[in-house]
Amino acid sequence: MLILIVGITGALGGHLAESAFARKHTVRGLGRSPKSLAPNIAARLESFVELQSYDDRTAIDKACCGVDAVICALRSVPELELDAQLLLLRAAERAGIKIFVSSTWNNDWTKMRLGDFEHYDAHISFRRQAELSSPISPVYLFVGVFAEYLFEFTCFPPRDNEDGSGKEITYWDSPHMKIDWTSMPDAAEFTLEVLDDEGVKQGNGGCFSFRSGETTVQELADTYGRVTGVKMEFVRGGSEDELEALALKHRSTSDVKDYFSYAIYLFHLFTVKRVWRLENLWDSPKIQRTTLEEAVAAKV
Ligand SMILES: NC(=O)c1ccc[n+]([C@@H]2O[C@H](COP(=O)([O-])OP(=O)(O)OC[C@H]3O[C@@H](n4cnc5c(N)ncnc54)[C@H](OP(=O)(O)O)[C@@H]3O)[C@@H](O)[C@H]2O)c1
């Protein structure tokens, strides 16, 4: 298969390329900055098409020419998730491409409505627009939180505790709440396995879920302690209701264009409410899942 990876210069993009090479696919890259490609990836590419900006139609059409599948792994900001992806989808239509992996690898936002959470609105809008107007049925992938951001997205980053004897993190509701997580290499392996699915090959698209594992705040802190030798303590931020009040207060006093400044509270809130727990998991004994120890060790 000739696979176009859009955003190949990014954090996930490199892992996607490695997983594609491992399966003997031919890989083409599309991006603005070929210089940020790792040399060992650049050397194995069929070609790299340089993009001036995300709406550079000439470059996008050139990149889609002769391609069997597009994997879009652009940065997670609304104009790329919606505007850029729609431009890519239209180019894929013109090129007769049937397989389009949408820039997702998120918590399962199919369980949410437009407006529930700013960070997923562009994804929901893209999916609906594709459904209403495109002959292509994209693939959407759900993996929970990336292991590489486990501390940032599940709790506030570990900070020094008051007497300097260790670290502490904040949690809400219960330290036993479960969190789905996946490492980027595992997410890339999962993506390439999904491309081998018969329905996906025929252009049926669909939603697929996978995780490296699930953890609780308690297990995460214990693992941090084992890996680093530094004790991690919990600070309870409050109850689910208190978290909800805090999230809504930040939302009501902030500019929605600056939603990243308060998104962390909403991330916690929907996690605490168990809105987006993964279900119907992709069953793949072939993927050697990253362990929590490995994920924490890679971070510290
Ligand atoms: N579940 C999670 O915890 C989690 C966390 C983060 C991301 N994700 C998902 O993972 C995927 C990839 O994320 P990532 O962290 O790998 O992204 P990233 O490294 O931040 O960016 C990926 C690529 O986007 C391109 N890009 C950035 N700004 C652009 C612009 N204005 N115009 C055109 N291209 C631009 C860049 O390529 P060039 O500079 O070469 O153009 C970059 O290499 C996204 O779908 C995101 O939803 C999930």
The ligand as an SDF file (V2000), in Angstrom:
LIG
                    3D

 48 52  0  0  0  0  0  0  0  0999 V2000
   -4.9560   11.1860   23.2960 N   0  0  0  0  0  0  0  0  0  0  0  0
   -4.0370   12.1060   23.5870 C   0  0  0  0  0  0  0  0  0  0  0  0
   -3.6290   12.2490   24.7440 O   0  0  0  0  0  0  0  0  0  0  0  0
   -3.4700   12.9480   22.4880 C   0  0  0  0  0  0  0  0  0  0  0  0
   -2.5440   13.9610   22.8080 C   0  0  0  0  0  0  0  0  0  0  0  0
   -1.9790   14.7070   21.7670 C   0  0  0  0  0  0  0  0  0  0  0  0
   -2.3500   14.4520   20.4500 C   0  0  0  0  0  0  0  0  0  0  0  0
   -3.2720   13.4830   20.1860 N   0  0  0  0  0  0  0  0  0  0  0  0
   -3.6600   13.1980   18.7620 C   0  0  0  0  0  0  0  0  0  0  0  0
   -2.5090   12.7760   18.0380 O   0  0  0  0  0  0  0  0  0  0  0  0
   -2.5050   13.3150   16.7340 C   0  0  0  0  0  0  0  0  0  0  0  0
   -1.1450   13.8850   16.3930 C   0  0  0  0  0  0  0  0  0  0  0  0
   -0.7170   14.7160   17.4380 O   0  0  0  0  0  0  0  0  0  0  0  0
    0.8350   15.0820   17.6440 P   0  0  0  0  0  0  0  0  0  0  0  0
    1.0120   15.3520   19.1030 O   0  0  0  0  0  0  0  0  0  0  0  0
    1.6940   14.0770   16.9600 O   0  0  0  0  0  0  0  0  0  0  0  0
    0.8870   16.4520   16.8420 O   0  0  0  0  0  0  0  0  0  0  0  0
    2.0940   17.4880   16.7280 P   0  0  0  0  0  0  0  0  0  0  0  0
    3.3920   16.7840   16.8780 O   0  0  0  0  0  0  0  0  0  0  0  0
    1.8080   18.6470   17.6300 O   0  0  0  0  0  0  0  0  0  0  0  0
    1.8910   18.0240   15.2380 O   0  0  0  0  0  0  0  0  0  0  0  0
    1.7700   17.1540   14.1430 C   0  0  0  0  0  0  0  0  0  0  0  0
    2.1080   17.9040   12.8710 C   0  0  0  0  0  0  0  0  0  0  0  0
    1.1380   18.9220   12.5950 O   0  0  0  0  0  0  0  0  0  0  0  0
    1.7360   19.8170   11.6780 C   0  0  0  0  0  0  0  0  0  0  0  0
    1.2790   21.1750   11.9130 N   0  0  0  0  0  0  0  0  0  0  0  0
    1.2990   21.8580   13.0950 C   0  0  0  0  0  0  0  0  0  0  0  0
    0.7940   23.0960   12.9140 N   0  0  0  0  0  0  0  0  0  0  0  0
    0.4520   23.1830   11.5870 C   0  0  0  0  0  0  0  0  0  0  0  0
   -0.1230   24.2100   10.7860 C   0  0  0  0  0  0  0  0  0  0  0  0
   -0.4770   25.3830   11.2890 N   0  0  0  0  0  0  0  0  0  0  0  0
   -0.3350   23.9470    9.4800 N   0  0  0  0  0  0  0  0  0  0  0  0
    0.0010   22.7530    8.9460 C   0  0  0  0  0  0  0  0  0  0  0  0
    0.5430   21.7400    9.6650 N   0  0  0  0  0  0  0  0  0  0  0  0
    0.7660   21.9580   10.9650 C   0  0  0  0  0  0  0  0  0  0  0  0
    3.2450   19.7730   11.9140 C   0  0  0  0  0  0  0  0  0  0  0  0
    3.8920   19.4040   10.7100 O   0  0  0  0  0  0  0  0  0  0  0  0
    4.8050   20.4570    9.9020 P   0  0  0  0  0  0  0  0  0  0  0  0
    5.3630   21.4430   10.8760 O   0  0  0  0  0  0  0  0  0  0  0  0
    5.8430   19.6270    9.2380 O   0  0  0  0  0  0  0  0  0  0  0  0
    3.8650   21.0510    8.9170 O   0  0  0  0  0  0  0  0  0  0  0  0
    3.4320   18.6640   12.9310 C   0  0  0  0  0  0  0  0  0  0  0  0
    4.4920   17.8200   12.6450 O   0  0  0  0  0  0  0  0  0  0  0  0
   -3.6730   14.2930   16.6720 C   0  0  0  0  0  0  0  0  0  0  0  0
   -4.6830   13.6750   15.9300 O   0  0  0  0  0  0  0  0  0  0  0  0
   -4.1590   14.4520   18.0970 C   0  0  0  0  0  0  0  0  0  0  0  0
   -5.5810   14.5030   18.1770 O   0  0  0  0  0  0  0  0  0  0  0  0
   -3.8190   12.7320   21.1630 C   0  0  0  0  0  0  0  0  0  0  0  0
  1  2  1  0
  2  3  2  0
  2  4  1  0
  4  5  1  0
  4 48  2  0
  5  6  2  0
  6  7  1  0
  7  8  2  0
  8  9  1  0
  8 48  1  0
  9 10  1  0
  9 46  1  0
 10 11  1  0
 11 12  1  0
 11 44  1  0
 12 13  1  0
 13 14  1  0
 14 15  2  0
 14 16  1  0
 14 17  1  0
 17 18  1  0
 18 19  2  0
 18 20  1  0
 18 21  1  0
 21 22  1  0
 22 23  1  0
 23 24  1  0
 23 42  1  0
 24 25  1  0
 25 26  1  0
 25 36  1  0
 26 27  1  0
 26 35  1  0
 27 28  2  0
 28 29  1  0
 29 30  1  0
 29 35  2  0
 30 31  1  0
 30 32  2  0
 32 33  1  0
 33 34  2  0
 34 35  1  0
 36 37  1  0
 36 42  1  0
 37 38  1  0
 38 39  2  0
 38 40  1  0
 38 41  1  0
 42 43  1  0
 44 45  1  0
 44 46  1  0
 46 47  1  0
M  CHG  2   8   1  16  -1
M  END
$$$$
